[in-house]
Amino acid sequence: MGNYCVATYRSFDDKADFHKKAQSIAVGLTVGSWTELPEAQKAEMEKHLGIVKQVNVHESDVPGGRYADIRIAYPDINFSRDIPALLVTIFGKLSMDGKIKLLDIDFSEDFLAAFPGPKFGLQGIRDLLGVHDRPLLMSIFKSVVGHDLDNLREQFYKQALGGVDLIKDDEILFENPLTPIEKRVEVCMDAARKASEQTGQKLLYAVNLTGPTSQLASQALKAINAGANALLFNVLSYGYDVLHELSSNPDITVPIAAHPALAGALYPSQHYGIAAPLLLGKLMRVAGADLSLFPSPYGSVVMPKEENLAVREALLDPSLPVKASVPVPSAGIHPGIVPLIWKDFGLDVVVNAGGGIHGHPMGTAAGGQAFRQAIEAAMNNVPLEDKAKQHPELEQAIALWGIKK
Ligand code: 1AE
């Protein structure tokens, strides 16, 4: 058998003959028609024909409950070595054709060879920060739209003083006259240096890379020349191929954090769209995201735990021949959630919070410190209530947000 990429789907239908349906997808998305072809043409077209690998039917008496998991192999010869071509082949028109969800893709070795993956990945990010023995902590800039550079500098400094390892722009901060990207980088990196004199810590600032696609690479270089040491990128609004272009550009020498904005339009339905472990896990990693943000099972935007851990697995899975991307479960995270993150994600995670840092009653720096205290407690199996007795920052955080069990 030549090189094939294999797609796994879940198709819902109370009556369908799923074997026939699978065959019709395999033919329809490749050669178009098969049985009508003259024998001589079949021999010529066979290398382009999709192959049904598996159909597992799950019967159910509950209306709407019957489904089948279908695996179809698509010949690499049919598509160029880019994610748009693959996605359009396996799930382009099909995504609009009834209740069907794309669950997974097994890439062929040949297809994967076109993707260098993340430049830094988990190990590279840890090396840049010099932190190898604890979960990392990221703070999200909040209230930045309409603010000027002095305000941003002040906000950045307070976040950095809290002992965070990374600070990311809010994803809704675009190119604007008050805080253009290179000026933003200059003032924030300056604040990072000042904070570092006090904390002794290194810090990555993921500045939001925005604007028309044709100008993204030059914007990234502008930011890097101004001192940027990381980028944030809204991958799904641009497409995976744009991330791939940026991450494989040799001049873009800093890690890229992938923001999941728009993902809610694609993964949450049981019946439609693309499963989260593929959307925010495997595809982000193959396209070159060093860090991937996604909702957690515990915060304000909730993803079911099993699905969440499958996203984590897809980002770290050692069987994929590219570097691991760092999992960043996000949204509504506060210090009282940290023991759950530690239990489910362990060491290799970024704890990421916006409101859970800035909303701290003692201020932003105390917000970061409360997280660091919570991380230390969780790692040493110390209940947060006990740790809080010696740390007013943690004590006030759990008084405000509680401890999630
Ligand atoms: C899932 C992405 C989370 C994000 O980008 C963000 O801004 C979260 O903010 P908080 O922590 O919920 O305030």
Residues whose N, C-alpha, C, O or C-beta is under 5 A from the ligand:
A	BS01	1AE	I140 L293 F294 P295 S330 A331 G332 I333 N352 A353 G354 G355 G356
